[in-house]
Amino acid sequence: MMVEGTVPAAGKPLAGLRIVEISTFVAAPLGGMTLAQLGADVVRVDPLGGAPDHSRWPLAPSGTSMYWTGLNKAKRSLCLDLRSAEGQALVARLVADSGIVLTNSAGRPWLTYEALAEHRPDLIHLRIEGHHDGTPAVDYTVNAAVGFPMVTGPEGHADPVNHVLPAWDMACGLYAAIGILSAERRRRLTGQGQAMSVALYDVALAMAGNLGFLAEAQVGGVTRPRVGNHLYGGFGRDFTTRDGRRVMVVALTSRHWRDLLAVTGFGDAVAALEHALGTDFSLEGDRFTYREALAGLLQRWFGEHDLAHVEARLRTTSVLWSAYGTFADLVGERAGEVRANPMMAVIDQPGVGEHLAPGSPIAADAAGRDVVRAPVLGEHTGEILRGLGLRDDEIRDLRERRIVAVPGPDAQAPHAQAPHAPAPEAQTPDTQTPDKEGNGR
């Protein structure tokens, strides 16, 4: 299914909610996109030429950032000179009209809650920070500080291992979206706005606490080891099949474990080992303690069969499993499976072309799951400024003086310009504005 357009259809849960997003990289754009895909009108405001993430890898052959287009679907784009007094005044005017701000920018006095609340007393203002004291951070630096790289990787490995997935950025962006919705509900009930912040480090620290990592070290005095691809505290690891493929297998419950023994035919052998060791493999902890011995037995079965046979047999059980694959596999040999997912659709993104892209992972009757492409930088500038009451001659004057960028002539249609026309002016964001979050890559 091909989906066109740049603004979600009406009738979604957040229809009527308007948000001004001034952001870069992952957390804030993801927060805004999460709300936009549920129907909110999210206007991403960028400096002339785009923010630093506008050219972030991966890039399409045209040079268009697939990173940027991937994180800004379903939004509208306003492009203006954020250093100029006129540009800042236009943002303040847009904020007064919208009432909600999501940003990860710092060092801009005109963008603070206090400054913008003068234009909109019931303003909801959520700022994403690196640390709660305002110092900057990115996902990789936060991850390093909290300790996850020191328990990631193979057993015996001495050096830290960073993860590729920007997990804290993702969680931070989703926390930001929830925070905005909570503040909006409070405003509907009380009429009051709110200044809010979410620190990237706090998100990681909270999860280290929520998952028991901190208590384990403090109360239990345990220095958690690296366990490679094993599941800490239970039985789960990867196995190699006869044809060289790898399968991740997890037995969380007693039922999973019984089914795994039954399908592999090692029930008697494992029972004998259990008796010899005086242990109880129905318990997760005992399965983890003797994980190497158990895995050594089970590997014999996996090594005697090709992946197709292993998959067919595991499908008959309650065991949790999946064959290892690549991103290329998802759009290659598994493309049919991915296309069948109702979250996915084919979009025609200017500068990128036709490709599979996801809508919201939230499946709800009222939400719909249509996939709306990202805007071209500045695509809706004219439309947004007209919505603020500016006349066409005023917009033309602002464009001629490089206060705003209106691609064009107006770029409200997907093909109103070449797929990746050059920006009218490359403007670097304020040098005093540190990047407060990102994917750390």
N, C-alpha and C positions, 0 to 999 in steps of 0.2 A: 504494500500500500504506500503510495506517494502522498506526503503531507506537505502542503504549502502554507505560506503565511508566516508572520513573525509575532503575532499576539494571540494568546489562548482564546478559545471561544467563550462566550458568556455562559452563565449557568453553572460554572464551577464553584466549589465551596468558598474560595476567597475572592470571587468576583466583587468588584467595588473597593477592594483594598488597594491603596496606592503607596508605593515605596520608592524612595530615592536611594539608589545604591552608588556609593563612590568607593571603589575597591580595586584590588589587584589580587592576582594569584588564585588560591583555592578556597579558603574558608568563607570569606565574605561573598564571592561570586556564587559558591555553592549554596549558601544560605538564601541568597536572592533568587537563584534559579529554582530552588525547592518551593519557594512561595509562588513564583511565577507559573510553575507547572501546575499549581493548584488553583490558578486563576487570578492571582494578584497582578496588578499592573505595575511591573517593576521597571523603573527607568534607570539604566546604568549610565552614569555621567563619567565621561573620559576627557582627559586633556587633548588638545589638538595633536593629532598624530598617534594618539593612543597611549595608554599606560604601559609600564614595562612588560606586562603579561601579554600584550597584544601581538608580540612576535615570539612567544614562548614555544619551544619545541613540544610535541612534534609538529612539523610543518608539512603542508600539502606541497606538491610540485610547484604550485603557483607562488609559494612563499606564505600563504595564509596559515595562521596558527590554528591547528585543529584542537589544541589545548584551549585556546580562547573561545572558539566557536562551541566546543563541547561544554564549557562551563557557563555559557551565557545564552542558552536556548530560551526561547519564549519571552525574552526581555525586549524593551525598546531602548534605543541608543541615542543619547544626546552628547554631542561633542563640542566643547567650548574651551576658551582660554581661562584656565583656573587661576592663573596668576593675576589676571586683570581685575580691577574693581567691578567692571561691568559684568564679567563672567561670574564672579562671586555673587553679585547681586541677583543675577538670573537664577543661580542655584538656590539662593535664599527664597526667591519668589516661588520656585518650584516646590521647595520644602514646605512653604506656607500653604501651598495648594494641596500638597499630598499628606503631610502630617506625620510621616514615618521616615527615618533615615537609618540606613545600614552602611557602615563604613569601617575600614581598617586603616584609614589615614590618621596621621598624628602630626603635630607641629603646625597645624593650620588654624589659627585663632578664629577665623570666620566660620569654621566647620564644627566648632564645639557645640555641645548642647546649650550652653548659656547664651551663645551668640544667636543660634537659630531659634531658640525658644522666644526670643524677642519678637520674632515674626509669626510664631505659632505657639501660644502658651501651653497648649495641650500636646506638644510635640513628644513623640516616642523616638528616642535616639539610642541606637545600639552600636557600640564601638567594639571592634575586635582588637585585642592587644596581644603582644607577645607574652609579657608577664604582668601581674596585677599592679606592679609599681610603674608600669608604662615603658619599661625597657624592652627593646625589640627582641624577637625570636622567630625562628622558622621551625618547621616540623622536625628537621634533622637535629637541630640544636636542642630542642625540647626533648626529643626522644633520647638523645645522648645523656642529658642531665638527669632524666628520671631513672634510667638504668636498663631499658629494654635491650639495647644492643649488646649488653654484657651477658644476657641469657639466651641470645639468638645465635644460631649457627651450630656446627657439628661439635660433638663431644671432643674435649681436648684442645679446641681452638682457643688461642690466647687473646686474639685481637677482637675489638668490637665489630659487630655486623649490623649495619644499618638496613632497615627494611625499605623496599622500593615503594610500597604503598604509603601515601601521606595520611596515615590513619588519624592523627590528631587534628590535621586540617579538616578532614571530613567530619569528624565528630564535632569540632568547633563550629563549623558551618551549620550543622543540624541543630546544635544548641542555640545558635543565634536565631535561627528560624523559629524555634520553640519560644525563645525569649520574646521575640517580637509579637507572636500570637498571644502570649500571656499578657503582655503589656497592653495590647489592643483590646483584649477582653476587659481588663481593668479600666481602661479609658471609657469603654462603653458603659460600664457600671457606675463609674465615679466622675467621669469627665476630666480626669487628671492624666497628664502625660507622665513620662518617666525617662530618666537617664539610666542606661544600662551598659554593662561591659561584660565581655567574655574573654578571658585570657587563655591563650593557647596552652601555656604551661599548666594552668589550673585544670584544663580538660584532661591532659595526660596524667597529672598527679591524682586527680579524682579517680580515674580508671585504675591506676596502680593501687589505690586504696580499695576501690569497689571490688576488685578481683582478688583481693587478699594478699597481693604482693608485699605491701608495706607491713601488714600485721604478721605475715610469715617471718619477715626479717626481724621485726621488733619483739614480738611476743614469743615466737617459736625459735628465734635465734638461728634460722635456717638461711644459709647462703644458697640460693637456688642455682642448680647446675645447668649447664648447656646439655640438652638431650637430643640435639639434631632434629630429625623428623618424628621423633617419638612424641606422644601426647603426655604432657606432664601430669602425673597423678593417676593415670589410667592406661588403657591399652589402645594405642593407635600408632601406626607407622606406615611407611611405604614399602611395597614389595615389588620385585622385578619378575615379569612374566617370561615365558620361554622365548618369545619373540622380541625381548628387549624393551618392552613397554613397562611403565611404572604405574602402580595403583596405590592410592592412599586408602587405608582401611581403618575404621574406628569402631571399637566395641565399647560403648559407654555404659551399657546396662548388662545385667546378667543374661537377659534374653539375647542381646546382640552377641555376647560371648558364646552362649550355647549354640546359636545358629552358625557362628563362625567355625566352631569345632565340628559341627555336624557336616557342613558343606565341604570342609577340607579333609574330613575323615580322621582327624587327630584326637578325637575325644578320649580314646583309651590311653594313648601315649601321654596326653596332658594329665589325665587322672593319675597315671603312674608317677609322673613327675611331681604332681601335687602331694601325693602320699609320701614320696621319698623326701621331699623338702619339709613336710609338716606344715604346709601352708594351705590357703583357701583361695583358689582362683576365681571364686564368685565375687570376691572383694576387689574393687578397683585398685586399692593400694597394693595388694599382693600381686596383681597382674603387672603393675608398674615396676615393682621391685625386681621381678624376674622377667622383665620385658625382653631382654636379649635372648634368654633361653627359649622363651615362648616364640619369639619372632624367628629364631633359627629353625624351630620345628615347622612353623607355618610356611616359611619361605620355600621349603621343599615342594609343597603343593603348588604354589604360584609358579615356581620355576619349571614345573612339569607341564604347564599348560600355556597356550597362547592367550592373548588378551581377550579375544572374542569368546573363548570358552569360559574364562574367569568372569567376564561380565555377565554372561548368560546364567552362570551358576549363582553369582551373588545377587542377581535380581530376584531370585526365588527366596531370599532371606530378608531378615530385618536389619542386617548389617549395614552400617553407613560406609559408603565407599565412593570413590570417583577415580577415573583414570586421569593421569596428568596430561595436560594439553597446553597449547600456546594460544596467544591472541590470534595468530594467523589461523589456527585450527577453527576458532569460533566463526571466522568469516570465510573459511574454506570448507573443509570436510563436514563441519557442523553447522554450516550456514542455514540449512533447512530447519534445524532445531531452533536456532536463534531467531529466525524469521517467524517461526510459529509462536514465539513468545508475545503475548498481547502488549507488552511494554515497548516493543521494538517496532520501528517503521523505517521506511526509506525516505530520506529528506534530500532535497537539492540545495546544498549550502553554497552560496556564492563563494568562489575562490577554492572550494574543496570539491564540489561535484556531488553526485548521488552516492549516498552511503547509508548503511544501517546506523541508526541512532536511537538512544533510549528516551522515553518520556519519564514520567514519575514512577518510581517503584511502588507507590501507594495505589493499590487497586480498590477503588470505591465507585459505586454507581454514580454518585454525584460528581466525582472528580473527572471521569473520563480519562483516557490514556493516550490522547492524540499527542503527537510529537511535533513541536513547533521549532523551527530553525532559529539560530542566533541571528541577530541583526548584523548588517554591515556597519562598521564604525560610523556613527553620526547619521545613520539612515533615517531616524525619526526626528532629527533636530527641528526641521521646519514644522512638522506636525505638533511637536511638544510646545514649541514657542507660540504657535497659533492658539494652542489650548490655554496658554497663559494670557492671551489677549493681545499679543503683538501682531501688528499688521505686516503684510508681505513686504512693504517698502522698508519697514523697520528691520525685518529679518535680513533683507538684502543688504542693508547698510551694515549690519553686524557682520555679515559674511564678508563683505568687501574690506572691512577693517580687521578681519581675522580674529574677531571676538568669538565667532561660532564657525563650525564647519558644517555646511549643508551639501553633501555630495550630490552631484547631480544631473539635472537641476534640483531635484528634491528627494530623490532616492527613496520614495515610499513604497515602490514596487520592487519585488525581488530582482528584476533585471533592468532597473533604471540606469545602471552603470555597468561597466565591465566587472567581471567577477571579483577582481582584486585591484581596483583603481588605487593609485597612490594617494596617501593622505595629503591634504593641502599644505600641511606644515607639521614637521616632526617636533613635537614639544615634549621635553622631558618633564615629568612631574617635579614639583617643588623639591629642591635639593635638601631642604630642612625637614622633609617629610620622610622619616624612616619607614621601611617596609616592616609592618608589624606581624605579618604571617605569610606563609607560602608553603610550597611543597618541599622545600629543602633540597631541590635538585638543581 
